[in-house]
Amino acid sequence: MSDATAPESFKPRSVRCPACAGQSLYSSANPYRPFCSARCKGVDLGAWASEEFKLPDNTPPDETFGDPRWQ
């Protein structure tokens, strides 16, 4: 492996924090990546835990079939 392809030669990328839209360093030096801080990471985790973020449910609604007296 040449020195040009060694992991140390990569420059860390600056990305937008998903929580606050601030700049975040996407690097192994940032333990909160892709977030900029522990606070932003915790806010995102809390939103998932309280079900603020949900995946869409594509399950069709239950339908009633047959005679309603037998239901």
PQR file of N, CA, C, O and H, with PARSE charges and radii, in Angstrom:
ATOM      1  N   MET A   1       0.852  -1.167   0.000 -0.4000 1.5000
ATOM      2  CA  MET A   1       0.000   0.000   0.000 -0.0000 2.0000
ATOM      3  C   MET A   1       0.900   1.233   0.000  0.5500 1.7000
ATOM      4  O   MET A   1       1.795   1.357   0.837 -0.5500 1.4000
ATOM      5  N   SER A   2       0.664   2.126  -0.924 -0.4000 1.5000
ATOM      6  CA  SER A   2       1.489   3.333  -0.978 -0.0000 2.0000
ATOM      7  C   SER A   2       1.019   4.333   0.066  0.5500 1.7000
ATOM      8  O   SER A   2      -0.078   4.221   0.613 -0.5500 1.4000
ATOM      9  H   SER A   2      -0.063   2.026  -1.603  0.4000 1.0000
ATOM     10  N   ASP A   3       1.880   5.319   0.331 -0.4000 1.5000
ATOM     11  CA  ASP A   3       1.544   6.332   1.325 -0.0000 2.0000
ATOM     12  C   ASP A   3       0.344   7.176   0.901  0.5500 1.7000
ATOM     13  O   ASP A   3      -0.368   7.694   1.761 -0.5500 1.4000
ATOM     14  H   ASP A   3       2.771   5.411  -0.113  0.4000 1.0000
ATOM     15  N   ALA A   4       0.103   7.326  -0.396 -0.4000 1.5000
ATOM     16  CA  ALA A   4      -1.004   8.152  -0.879 -0.0000 2.0000
ATOM     17  C   ALA A   4      -2.361   7.513  -0.575  0.5500 1.7000
ATOM     18  O   ALA A   4      -3.365   8.217  -0.465 -0.5500 1.4000
ATOM     19  H   ALA A   4       0.682   6.905  -1.094  0.4000 1.0000
ATOM     20  N   THR A   5      -2.398   6.187  -0.438 -0.4000 1.5000
ATOM     21  CA  THR A   5      -3.662   5.519  -0.162 -0.0000 2.0000
ATOM     22  C   THR A   5      -3.818   5.147   1.308  0.5500 1.7000
ATOM     23  O   THR A   5      -4.806   4.509   1.673 -0.5500 1.4000
ATOM     24  H   THR A   5      -1.583   5.615  -0.527  0.4000 1.0000
ATOM     25  N   ALA A   6      -2.894   5.519   2.137 -0.4000 1.5000
ATOM     26  CA  ALA A   6      -2.975   5.215   3.560 -0.0000 2.0000
ATOM     27  C   ALA A   6      -4.128   5.996   4.186  0.5500 1.7000
ATOM     28  O   ALA A   6      -4.386   7.129   3.780 -0.5500 1.4000
ATOM     29  H   ALA A   6      -2.092   6.037   1.840  0.4000 1.0000
ATOM     30  N   PRO A   7      -4.829   5.417   5.168 -0.5600 1.5000
ATOM     31  CA  PRO A   7      -5.970   6.097   5.790  0.2800 2.0000
ATOM     32  C   PRO A   7      -5.619   7.467   6.378  0.5500 1.7000
ATOM     33  O   PRO A   7      -6.482   8.343   6.447 -0.5500 1.4000
ATOM     34  N   GLU A   8      -4.385   7.663   6.796 -0.4000 1.5000
ATOM     35  CA  GLU A   8      -3.999   8.938   7.393 -0.0000 2.0000
ATOM     36  C   GLU A   8      -4.020  10.070   6.366  0.5500 1.7000
ATOM     37  O   GLU A   8      -4.069  11.239   6.747 -0.5500 1.4000
ATOM     38  H   GLU A   8      -3.684   6.952   6.740  0.4000 1.0000
ATOM     39  N   SER A   9      -3.985   9.744   5.066 -0.4000 1.5000
ATOM     40  CA  SER A   9      -3.913  10.775   4.043 -0.0000 2.0000
ATOM     41  C   SER A   9      -5.287  11.359   3.697  0.5500 1.7000
ATOM     42  O   SER A   9      -5.363  12.354   2.975 -0.5500 1.4000
ATOM     43  H   SER A   9      -3.946   8.794   4.757  0.4000 1.0000
ATOM     44  N   PHE A  10      -6.370  10.759   4.198 -0.4000 1.5000
ATOM     45  CA  PHE A  10      -7.700  11.272   3.907 -0.0000 2.0000
ATOM     46  C   PHE A  10      -7.998  12.493   4.749  0.5500 1.7000
ATOM     47  O   PHE A  10      -7.735  12.514   5.952 -0.5500 1.4000
ATOM     48  H   PHE A  10      -6.307   9.951   4.784  0.4000 1.0000
ATOM     49  N   LYS A  11      -8.555  13.523   4.100 -0.4000 1.5000
ATOM     50  CA  LYS A  11      -8.990  14.699   4.840 -0.0000 2.0000
ATOM     51  C   LYS A  11     -10.398  14.452   5.352  0.5500 1.7000
ATOM     52  O   LYS A  11     -11.249  13.986   4.593 -0.5500 1.4000
ATOM     53  H   LYS A  11      -8.769  13.506   3.123  0.4000 1.0000
ATOM     54  N   PRO A  12     -10.669  14.751   6.616 -0.5600 1.5000
ATOM     55  CA  PRO A  12     -12.038  14.583   7.120  0.2800 2.0000
ATOM     56  C   PRO A  12     -13.000  15.501   6.368  0.5500 1.7000
ATOM     57  O   PRO A  12     -12.652  16.626   6.008 -0.5500 1.4000
ATOM     58  N   ARG A  13     -14.185  15.015   6.145 -0.4000 1.5000
ATOM     59  CA  ARG A  13     -15.201  15.770   5.425 -0.0000 2.0000
ATOM     60  C   ARG A  13     -16.066  16.550   6.395  0.5500 1.7000
ATOM     61  O   ARG A  13     -16.346  16.076   7.497 -0.5500 1.4000
ATOM     62  H   ARG A  13     -14.468  14.102   6.438  0.4000 1.0000
ATOM     63  N   SER A  14     -16.483  17.715   6.008 -0.4000 1.5000
ATOM     64  CA  SER A  14     -17.418  18.504   6.792 -0.0000 2.0000
ATOM     65  C   SER A  14     -18.809  18.259   6.212  0.5500 1.7000
ATOM     66  O   SER A  14     -19.041  18.488   5.025 -0.5500 1.4000
ATOM     67  H   SER A  14     -16.255  18.100   5.113  0.4000 1.0000
ATOM     68  N   VAL A  15     -19.733  17.792   7.054 -0.4000 1.5000
ATOM     69  CA  VAL A  15     -21.088  17.483   6.611 -0.0000 2.0000
ATOM     70  C   VAL A  15     -22.084  18.271   7.459  0.5500 1.7000
ATOM     71  O   VAL A  15     -21.727  18.839   8.491 -0.5500 1.4000
ATOM     72  H   VAL A  15     -19.544  17.607   8.018  0.4000 1.0000
ATOM     73  N   ARG A  16     -23.330  18.295   7.008 -0.4000 1.5000
ATOM     74  CA  ARG A  16     -24.385  18.978   7.748 -0.0000 2.0000
ATOM     75  C   ARG A  16     -24.919  18.041   8.824  0.5500 1.7000
ATOM     76  O   ARG A  16     -25.259  16.893   8.537 -0.5500 1.4000
ATOM     77  H   ARG A  16     -23.620  17.833   6.169  0.4000 1.0000
ATOM     78  N   CYS A  17     -24.993  18.527  10.060 -0.4000 1.5000
ATOM     79  CA  CYS A  17     -25.539  17.741  11.168 -0.0000 2.0000
ATOM     80  C   CYS A  17     -27.027  17.509  10.907  0.5500 1.7000
ATOM     81  O   CYS A  17     -27.752  18.466  10.637 -0.5500 1.4000
ATOM     82  H   CYS A  17     -24.717  19.460  10.293  0.4000 1.0000
ATOM     83  N   PRO A  18     -27.504  16.252  10.981 -0.5600 1.5000
ATOM     84  CA  PRO A  18     -28.909  15.968  10.715  0.2800 2.0000
ATOM     85  C   PRO A  18     -29.866  16.601  11.735  0.5500 1.7000
ATOM     86  O   PRO A  18     -31.045  16.788  11.436 -0.5500 1.4000
ATOM     87  N   ALA A  19     -29.377  16.926  12.916 -0.4000 1.5000
ATOM     88  CA  ALA A  19     -30.252  17.455  13.956 -0.0000 2.0000
ATOM     89  C   ALA A  19     -30.351  18.979  13.926  0.5500 1.7000
ATOM     90  O   ALA A  19     -31.453  19.526  13.980 -0.5500 1.4000
ATOM     91  H   ALA A  19     -28.419  16.774  13.159  0.4000 1.0000
ATOM     92  N   CYS A  20     -29.218  19.668  13.840 -0.4000 1.5000
ATOM     93  CA  CYS A  20     -29.234  21.133  13.955 -0.0000 2.0000
ATOM     94  C   CYS A  20     -28.840  21.847  12.673  0.5500 1.7000
ATOM     95  O   CYS A  20     -28.910  23.074  12.603 -0.5500 1.4000
ATOM     96  H   CYS A  20     -28.323  19.224  13.796  0.4000 1.0000
ATOM     97  N   ALA A  21     -28.428  21.099  11.660 -0.4000 1.5000
ATOM     98  CA  ALA A  21     -27.999  21.630  10.359 -0.0000 2.0000
ATOM     99  C   ALA A  21     -26.690  22.413  10.446  0.5500 1.7000
ATOM    100  O   ALA A  21     -26.320  23.092   9.488 -0.5500 1.4000
ATOM    101  H   ALA A  21     -28.371  20.103  11.717  0.4000 1.0000
ATOM    102  N   GLY A  22     -25.992  22.333  11.561 -0.4000 1.5000
ATOM    103  CA  GLY A  22     -24.671  22.945  11.678 -0.0000 2.0000
ATOM    104  C   GLY A  22     -23.615  22.078  11.020  0.5500 1.7000
ATOM    105  O   GLY A  22     -23.915  20.979  10.552 -0.5500 1.4000
ATOM    106  H   GLY A  22     -26.292  21.781  12.339  0.4000 1.0000
ATOM    107  N   GLN A  23     -22.397  22.555  10.980 -0.4000 1.5000
ATOM    108  CA  GLN A  23     -21.306  21.798  10.381 -0.0000 2.0000
ATOM    109  C   GLN A  23     -20.792  20.741  11.365  0.5500 1.7000
ATOM    110  O   GLN A  23     -20.629  21.006  12.556 -0.5500 1.4000
ATOM    111  H   GLN A  23     -22.153  23.447  11.360  0.4000 1.0000
ATOM    112  N   SER A  24     -20.546  19.563  10.848 -0.4000 1.5000
ATOM    113  CA  SER A  24     -20.050  18.449  11.645 -0.0000 2.0000
ATOM    114  C   SER A  24     -18.880  17.810  10.907  0.5500 1.7000
ATOM    115  O   SER A  24     -18.914  17.663   9.685 -0.5500 1.4000
ATOM    116  H   SER A  24     -20.678  19.348   9.880  0.4000 1.0000
ATOM    117  N   LEU A  25     -17.866  17.439  11.641 -0.4000 1.5000
ATOM    118  CA  LEU A  25     -16.701  16.786  11.053 -0.0000 2.0000
ATOM    119  C   LEU A  25     -16.979  15.287  10.981  0.5500 1.7000
ATOM    120  O   LEU A  25     -17.145  14.629  12.008 -0.5500 1.4000
ATOM    121  H   LEU A  25     -17.839  17.559  12.633  0.4000 1.0000
ATOM    122  N   TYR A  26     -17.029  14.752   9.759 -0.4000 1.5000
ATOM    123  CA  TYR A  26     -17.268  13.322   9.575 -0.0000 2.0000
ATOM    124  C   TYR A  26     -15.923  12.625   9.552  0.5500 1.7000
ATOM    125  O   TYR A  26     -15.293  12.462   8.507 -0.5500 1.4000
ATOM    126  H   TYR A  26     -16.894  15.286   8.925  0.4000 1.0000
ATOM    127  N   SER A  27     -15.506  12.221  10.738 -0.4000 1.5000
ATOM    128  CA  SER A  27     -14.190  11.624  10.906 -0.0000 2.0000
ATOM    129  C   SER A  27     -14.223  10.713  12.120  0.5500 1.7000
ATOM    130  O   SER A  27     -15.090  10.855  12.982 -0.5500 1.4000
ATOM    131  H   SER A  27     -16.018  12.354  11.587  0.4000 1.0000
ATOM    132  N   SER A  28     -13.294   9.786  12.192 -0.4000 1.5000
ATOM    133  CA  SER A  28     -13.211   8.911  13.369 -0.0000 2.0000
ATOM    134  C   SER A  28     -12.846   9.709  14.617  0.5500 1.7000
ATOM    135  O   SER A  28     -13.006   9.215  15.733 -0.5500 1.4000
ATOM    136  H   SER A  28     -12.590   9.670  11.492  0.4000 1.0000
ATOM    137  N   ALA A  29     -12.357  10.931  14.442 -0.4000 1.5000
ATOM    138  CA  ALA A  29     -12.052  11.794  15.573 -0.0000 2.0000
ATOM    139  C   ALA A  29     -13.330  12.351  16.212  0.5500 1.7000
ATOM    140  O   ALA A  29     -13.290  12.829  17.346 -0.5500 1.4000
ATOM    141  H   ALA A  29     -12.227  11.332  13.535  0.4000 1.0000
ATOM    142  N   ASN A  30     -14.451  12.296  15.506 -0.4000 1.5000
ATOM    143  CA  ASN A  30     -15.731  12.773  16.029 -0.0000 2.0000
ATOM    144  C   ASN A  30     -16.563  11.564  16.452  0.5500 1.7000
ATOM    145  O   ASN A  30     -17.116  10.882  15.589 -0.5500 1.4000
ATOM    146  H   ASN A  30     -14.484  11.907  14.585  0.4000 1.0000
ATOM    147  N   PRO A  31     -16.669  11.277  17.746 -0.5600 1.5000
ATOM    148  CA  PRO A  31     -17.406  10.088  18.184  0.2800 2.0000
ATOM    149  C   PRO A  31     -18.911  10.189  17.968  0.5500 1.7000
ATOM    150  O   PRO A  31     -19.615   9.190  18.111 -0.5500 1.4000
ATOM    151  N   TYR A  32     -19.420  11.366  17.630 -0.4000 1.5000
ATOM    152  CA  TYR A  32     -20.861  11.569  17.458 -0.0000 2.0000
ATOM    153  C   TYR A  32     -21.280  11.581  15.994  0.5500 1.7000
ATOM    154  O   TYR A  32     -22.452  11.808  15.695 -0.5500 1.4000
ATOM    155  H   TYR A  32     -18.848  12.178  17.513  0.4000 1.0000
ATOM    156  N   ARG A  33     -20.333  11.337  15.061 -0.4000 1.5000
ATOM    157  CA  ARG A  33     -20.642  11.455  13.642 -0.0000 2.0000
ATOM    158  C   ARG A  33     -21.859  10.637  13.267  0.5500 1.7000
ATOM    159  O   ARG A  33     -21.985   9.519  13.767 -0.5500 1.4000
ATOM    160  H   ARG A  33     -19.381  11.152  15.304  0.4000 1.0000
ATOM    161  N   PRO A  34     -22.734  11.090  12.452 -0.5600 1.5000
ATOM    162  CA  PRO A  34     -22.695  12.307  11.652  0.2800 2.0000
ATOM    163  C   PRO A  34     -23.168  13.552  12.401  0.5500 1.7000
ATOM    164  O   PRO A  34     -23.256  14.631  11.814 -0.5500 1.4000
ATOM    165  N   PHE A  35     -23.469  13.413  13.681 -0.4000 1.5000
ATOM    166  CA  PHE A  35     -23.921  14.559  14.469 -0.0000 2.0000
ATOM    167  C   PHE A  35     -22.730  15.395  14.915  0.5500 1.7000
ATOM    168  O   PHE A  35     -21.594  14.923  14.931 -0.5500 1.4000
ATOM    169  H   PHE A  35     -23.397  12.537  14.158  0.4000 1.0000
ATOM    170  N   CYS A  36     -23.010  16.647  15.276 -0.4000 1.5000
ATOM    171  CA  CYS A  36     -21.916  17.531  15.665 -0.0000 2.0000
ATOM    172  C   CYS A  36     -21.599  17.435  17.152  0.5500 1.7000
ATOM    173  O   CYS A  36     -20.512  17.833  17.571 -0.5500 1.4000
ATOM    174  H   CYS A  36     -23.933  17.030  15.263  0.4000 1.0000
ATOM    175  N   SER A  37     -22.523  16.915  17.960 -0.4000 1.5000
ATOM    176  CA  SER A  37     -22.299  16.870  19.401 -0.0000 2.0000
ATOM    177  C   SER A  37     -23.132  15.764  20.037  0.5500 1.7000
ATOM    178  O   SER A  37     -23.998  15.167  19.396 -0.5500 1.4000
ATOM    179  H   SER A  37     -23.407  16.592  17.619  0.4000 1.0000
ATOM    180  N   ALA A  38     -22.850  15.502  21.320 -0.4000 1.5000
ATOM    181  CA  ALA A  38     -23.621  14.513  22.066 -0.0000 2.0000
ATOM    182  C   ALA A  38     -25.071  14.974  22.203  0.5500 1.7000
ATOM    183  O   ALA A  38     -25.987  14.152  22.188 -0.5500 1.4000
ATOM    184  H   ALA A  38     -22.147  15.987  21.841  0.4000 1.0000
ATOM    185  N   ARG A  39     -25.283  16.282  22.336 -0.4000 1.5000
ATOM    186  CA  ARG A  39     -26.633  16.818  22.464 -0.0000 2.0000
ATOM    187  C   ARG A  39     -27.461  16.501  21.216  0.5500 1.7000
ATOM    188  O   ARG A  39     -28.584  16.012  21.330 -0.5500 1.4000
ATOM    189  H   ARG A  39     -24.539  16.950  22.348  0.4000 1.0000
ATOM    190  N   CYS A  40     -26.917  16.775  20.033 -0.4000 1.5000
ATOM    191  CA  CYS A  40     -27.645  16.508  18.790 -0.0000 2.0000
ATOM    192  C   CYS A  40     -27.920  15.018  18.618  0.5500 1.7000
ATOM    193  O   CYS A  40     -28.993  14.634  18.152 -0.5500 1.4000
ATOM    194  H   CYS A  40     -26.004  17.172  19.940  0.4000 1.0000
ATOM    195  N   LYS A  41     -26.970  14.189  18.986 -0.4000 1.5000
ATOM    196  CA  LYS A  41     -27.167  12.740  18.890 -0.0000 2.0000
ATOM    197  C   LYS A  41     -28.284  12.301  19.837  0.5500 1.7000
ATOM    198  O   LYS A  41     -29.109  11.462  19.476 -0.5500 1.4000
ATOM    199  H   LYS A  41     -26.098  14.501  19.364  0.4000 1.0000
ATOM    200  N   GLY A  42     -28.315  12.864  21.046 -0.4000 1.5000
ATOM    201  CA  GLY A  42     -29.349  12.536  22.023 -0.0000 2.0000
ATOM    202  C   GLY A  42     -30.723  13.028  21.608  0.5500 1.7000
ATOM    203  O   GLY A  42     -31.719  12.340  21.831 -0.5500 1.4000
ATOM    204  H   GLY A  42     -27.645  13.546  21.340  0.4000 1.0000
ATOM    205  N   VAL A  43     -30.791  14.211  21.007 -0.4000 1.5000
ATOM    206  CA  VAL A  43     -32.066  14.746  20.526 -0.0000 2.0000
ATOM    207  C   VAL A  43     -32.639  13.820  19.452  0.5500 1.7000
ATOM    208  O   VAL A  43     -33.836  13.533  19.458 -0.5500 1.4000
ATOM    209  H   VAL A  43     -29.982  14.770  20.826  0.4000 1.0000
ATOM    210  N   ASP A  44     -31.800  13.357  18.538 -0.4000 1.5000
ATOM    211  CA  ASP A  44     -32.247  12.456  17.477 -0.0000 2.0000
ATOM    212  C   ASP A  44     -32.715  11.123  18.062  0.5500 1.7000
ATOM    213  O   ASP A  44     -33.757  10.604  17.662 -0.5500 1.4000
ATOM    214  H   ASP A  44     -30.827  13.591  18.533  0.4000 1.0000
ATOM    215  N   LEU A  45     -31.966  10.576  18.989 -0.4000 1.5000
ATOM    216  CA  LEU A  45     -32.349   9.317  19.625 -0.0000 2.0000
ATOM    217  C   LEU A  45     -33.673   9.473  20.354  0.5500 1.7000
ATOM    218  O   LEU A  45     -34.527   8.590  20.283 -0.5500 1.4000
ATOM    219  H   LEU A  45     -31.119  10.997  19.314  0.4000 1.0000
ATOM    220  N   GLY A  46     -33.852  10.592  21.057 -0.4000 1.5000
ATOM    221  CA  GLY A  46     -35.106  10.848  21.769 -0.0000 2.0000
ATOM    222  C   GLY A  46     -36.288  10.951  20.821  0.5500 1.7000
ATOM    223  O   GLY A  46     -37.385  10.497  21.150 -0.5500 1.4000
ATOM    224  H   GLY A  46     -33.158  11.309  21.114  0.4000 1.0000
ATOM    225  N   ALA A  47     -36.083  11.540  19.650 -0.4000 1.5000
ATOM    226  CA  ALA A  47     -37.160  11.657  18.664 -0.0000 2.0000
ATOM    227  C   ALA A  47     -37.579  10.281  18.160  0.5500 1.7000
ATOM    228  O   ALA A  47     -38.768  10.022  17.976 -0.5500 1.4000
ATOM    229  H   ALA A  47     -35.192  11.909  19.383  0.4000 1.0000
ATOM    230  N   TRP A  48     -36.609   9.398  17.936 -0.4000 1.5000
ATOM    231  CA  TRP A  48     -36.953   8.031  17.507 -0.0000 2.0000
ATOM    232  C   TRP A  48     -37.654   7.288  18.639  0.5500 1.7000
ATOM    233  O   TRP A  48     -38.629   6.575  18.401 -0.5500 1.4000
ATOM    234  H   TRP A  48     -35.643   9.608  18.085  0.4000 1.0000
ATOM    235  N   ALA A  49     -37.162   7.449  19.880 -0.4000 1.5000
ATOM    236  CA  ALA A  49     -37.730   6.729  21.019 -0.0000 2.0000
ATOM    237  C   ALA A  49     -39.168   7.158  21.303  0.5500 1.7000
ATOM    238  O   ALA A  49     -39.989   6.341  21.718 -0.5500 1.4000
ATOM    239  H   ALA A  49     -36.370   8.028  20.073  0.4000 1.0000
ATOM    240  N   SER A  50     -39.474   8.437  21.081 -0.4000 1.5000
ATOM    241  CA  SER A  50     -40.832   8.923  21.324 -0.0000 2.0000
ATOM    242  C   SER A  50     -41.720   8.799  20.093  0.5500 1.7000
ATOM    243  O   SER A  50     -42.845   9.298  20.070 -0.5500 1.4000
ATOM    244  H   SER A  50     -38.807   9.102  20.744  0.4000 1.0000
ATOM    245  N   GLU A  51     -41.204   8.132  19.079 -0.4000 1.5000
ATOM    246  CA  GLU A  51     -41.912   7.853  17.835 -0.0000 2.0000
ATOM    247  C   GLU A  51     -42.298   9.112  17.060  0.5500 1.7000
ATOM    248  O   GLU A  51     -43.303   9.121  16.348 -0.5500 1.4000
ATOM    249  H   GLU A  51     -40.290   7.727  19.097  0.4000 1.0000
ATOM    250  N   GLU A  52     -41.498  10.178  17.198 -0.4000 1.5000
ATOM    251  CA  GLU A  52     -41.698  11.355  16.355 -0.0000 2.0000
ATOM    252  C   GLU A  52     -41.328  11.018  14.912  0.5500 1.7000
ATOM    253  O   GLU A  52     -41.931  11.533  13.971 -0.5500 1.4000
ATOM    254  H   GLU A  52     -40.683  10.170  17.777  0.4000 1.0000
ATOM    255  N   PHE A  53     -40.341  10.157  14.752 -0.4000 1.5000
ATOM    256  CA  PHE A  53     -39.952   9.677  13.431 -0.0000 2.0000
ATOM    257  C   PHE A  53     -40.579   8.305  13.255  0.5500 1.7000
ATOM    258  O   PHE A  53     -40.374   7.412  14.077 -0.5500 1.4000
ATOM    259  H   PHE A  53     -39.851   9.739  15.517  0.4000 1.0000
ATOM    260  N   LYS A  54     -41.338   8.138  12.193 -0.4000 1.5000
ATOM    261  CA  LYS A  54     -41.968   6.846  11.935 -0.0000 2.0000
ATOM    262  C   LYS A  54     -41.794   6.487  10.474  0.5500 1.7000
ATOM    263  O   LYS A  54     -41.746   7.364   9.612 -0.5500 1.4000
ATOM    264  H   LYS A  54     -41.505   8.863  11.525  0.4000 1.0000
ATOM    265  N   LEU A  55     -41.701   5.211  10.201 -0.4000 1.5000
ATOM    266  CA  LEU A  55     -41.717   4.721   8.837 -0.0000 2.0000
ATOM    267  C   LEU A  55     -43.175   4.547   8.443  0.5500 1.7000
ATOM    268  O   LEU A  55     -43.990   4.150   9.275 -0.5500 1.4000
ATOM    269  H   LEU A  55     -41.739   4.499  10.902  0.4000 1.0000
ATOM    270  N   PRO A  56     -43.517   4.830   7.210 -0.5600 1.5000
ATOM    271  CA  PRO A  56     -44.918   4.701   6.815  0.2800 2.0000
ATOM    272  C   PRO A  56     -45.403   3.257   6.902  0.5500 1.7000
ATOM    273  O   PRO A  56     -44.669   2.316   6.601 -0.5500 1.4000
ATOM    274  N   ASP A  57     -46.647   3.111   7.318 -0.4000 1.5000
ATOM    275  CA  ASP A  57     -47.262   1.793   7.421 -0.0000 2.0000
ATOM    276  C   ASP A  57     -48.118   1.581   6.184  0.5500 1.7000
ATOM    277  O   ASP A  57     -49.145   2.240   6.017 -0.5500 1.4000
ATOM    278  H   ASP A  57     -47.243   3.876   7.562  0.4000 1.0000
ATOM    279  N   ASN A  58     -47.707   0.672   5.322 -0.4000 1.5000
ATOM    280  CA  ASN A  58     -48.423   0.413   4.078 -0.0000 2.0000
ATOM    281  C   ASN A  58     -49.434  -0.718   4.207  0.5500 1.7000
ATOM    282  O   ASN A  58     -49.935  -1.219   3.200 -0.5500 1.4000
ATOM    283  H   ASN A  58     -46.874   0.137   5.457  0.4000 1.0000
ATOM    284  N   THR A  59     -49.737  -1.124   5.434 -0.4000 1.5000
ATOM    285  CA  THR A  59     -50.691  -2.197   5.652 -0.0000 2.0000
ATOM    286  C   THR A  59     -52.097  -1.683   5.346  0.5500 1.7000
ATOM    287  O   THR A  59     -52.499  -0.643   5.867 -0.5500 1.4000
ATOM    288  H   THR A  59     -49.330  -0.717   6.252  0.4000 1.0000
ATOM    289  N   PRO A  60     -52.844  -2.396   4.510 -0.5600 1.5000
ATOM    290  CA  PRO A  60     -54.206  -1.939   4.220  0.2800 2.0000
ATOM    291  C   PRO A  60     -55.090  -2.067   5.460  0.5500 1.7000
ATOM    292  O   PRO A  60     -54.847  -2.927   6.307 -0.5500 1.4000
ATOM    293  N   PRO A  61     -56.109  -1.221   5.572 -0.5600 1.5000
ATOM    294  CA  PRO A  61     -56.987  -1.311   6.752  0.2800 2.0000
ATOM    295  C   PRO A  61     -57.768  -2.617   6.750  0.5500 1.7000
ATOM    296  O   PRO A  61     -58.030  -3.198   5.697 -0.5500 1.4000
ATOM    297  N   ASP A  62     -58.131  -3.063   7.933 -0.4000 1.5000
ATOM    298  CA  ASP A  62     -58.956  -4.263   8.041 -0.0000 2.0000
ATOM    299  C   ASP A  62     -60.311  -3.972   7.416  0.5500 1.7000
ATOM    300  O   ASP A  62     -60.896  -2.913   7.642 -0.5500 1.4000
ATOM    301  H   ASP A  62     -57.918  -2.591   8.788  0.4000 1.0000
ATOM    302  N   GLU A  63     -60.799  -4.914   6.634 -0.4000 1.5000
ATOM    303  CA  GLU A  63     -62.092  -4.737   5.994 -0.0000 2.0000
ATOM    304  C   GLU A  63     -63.060  -5.764   6.551  0.5500 1.7000
ATOM    305  O   GLU A  63     -62.672  -6.871   6.924 -0.5500 1.4000
ATOM    306  H   GLU A  63     -60.323  -5.774   6.450  0.4000 1.0000
ATOM    307  N   THR A  64     -64.294  -5.389   6.597 -0.4000 1.5000
ATOM    308  CA  THR A  64     -65.333  -6.285   7.088 -0.0000 2.0000
ATOM    309  C   THR A  64     -65.918  -7.036   5.904  0.5500 1.7000
ATOM    310  O   THR A  64     -66.350  -6.427   4.925 -0.5500 1.4000
ATOM    311  H   THR A  64     -64.609  -4.490   6.293  0.4000 1.0000
ATOM    312  N   PHE A  65     -65.931  -8.346   5.998 -0.4000 1.5000
ATOM    313  CA  PHE A  65     -66.490  -9.190   4.938 -0.0000 2.0000
ATOM    314  C   PHE A  65     -67.656  -9.982   5.502  0.5500 1.7000
ATOM    315  O   PHE A  65     -67.675 -10.353   6.676 -0.5500 1.4000
ATOM    316  H   PHE A  65     -65.581  -8.840   6.793  0.4000 1.0000
ATOM    317  N   GLY A  66     -68.613 -10.228   4.648 -0.4000 1.5000
ATOM    318  CA  GLY A  66     -69.720 -11.100   5.052 -0.0000 2.0000
ATOM    319  C   GLY A  66     -70.787 -10.362   5.834  0.5500 1.7000
ATOM    320  O   GLY A  66     -70.849  -9.133   5.858 -0.5500 1.4000
ATOM    321  H   GLY A  66     -68.598  -9.927   3.694  0.4000 1.0000
ATOM    322  N   ASP A  67     -71.602 -11.144   6.456 -0.4000 1.5000
ATOM    323  CA  ASP A  67     -72.741 -10.638   7.208 -0.0000 2.0000
ATOM    324  C   ASP A  67     -72.253 -10.001   8.513  0.5500 1.7000
ATOM    325  O   ASP A  67     -71.577 -10.664   9.300 -0.5500 1.4000
ATOM    326  H   ASP A  67     -71.551 -12.142   6.437  0.4000 1.0000
ATOM    327  N   PRO A  68     -72.588  -8.708   8.760 -0.5600 1.5000
ATOM    328  CA  PRO A  68     -72.118  -8.048   9.978  0.2800 2.0000
ATOM    329  C   PRO A  68     -72.663  -8.677  11.255  0.5500 1.7000
ATOM    330  O   PRO A  68     -72.094  -8.478  12.329 -0.5500 1.4000
ATOM    331  N   ARG A  69     -73.766  -9.440  11.156 -0.4000 1.5000
ATOM    332  CA  ARG A  69     -74.306 -10.099  12.351 -0.0000 2.0000
ATOM    333  C   ARG A  69     -73.388 -11.206  12.851  0.5500 1.7000
ATOM    334  O   ARG A  69     -73.467 -11.583  14.021 -0.5500 1.4000
ATOM    335  H   ARG A  69     -74.227  -9.601  10.284  0.4000 1.0000
ATOM    336  N   TRP A  70     -72.526 -11.733  12.000 -0.4000 1.5000
ATOM    337  CA  TRP A  70     -71.618 -12.824  12.378 -0.0000 2.0000
ATOM    338  C   TRP A  70     -70.273 -12.305  12.852  0.5500 1.7000
ATOM    339  O   TRP A  70     -69.369 -13.092  13.133 -0.5500 1.4000
ATOM    340  H   TRP A  70     -72.462 -11.428  11.050  0.4000 1.0000
ATOM    341  N   GLN A  71     -70.136 -11.024  12.941 -0.4000 1.5000
ATOM    342  CA  GLN A  71     -68.830 -10.429  13.303 -0.0000 2.0000
ATOM    343  C   GLN A  71     -68.733 -10.217  14.795  0.5500 1.7000
ATOM    344  O   GLN A  71     -67.714  -9.729  15.284 -0.5500 1.4000
ATOM    345  H   GLN A  71     -70.871 -10.385  12.713  0.4000 1.0000
TER
END
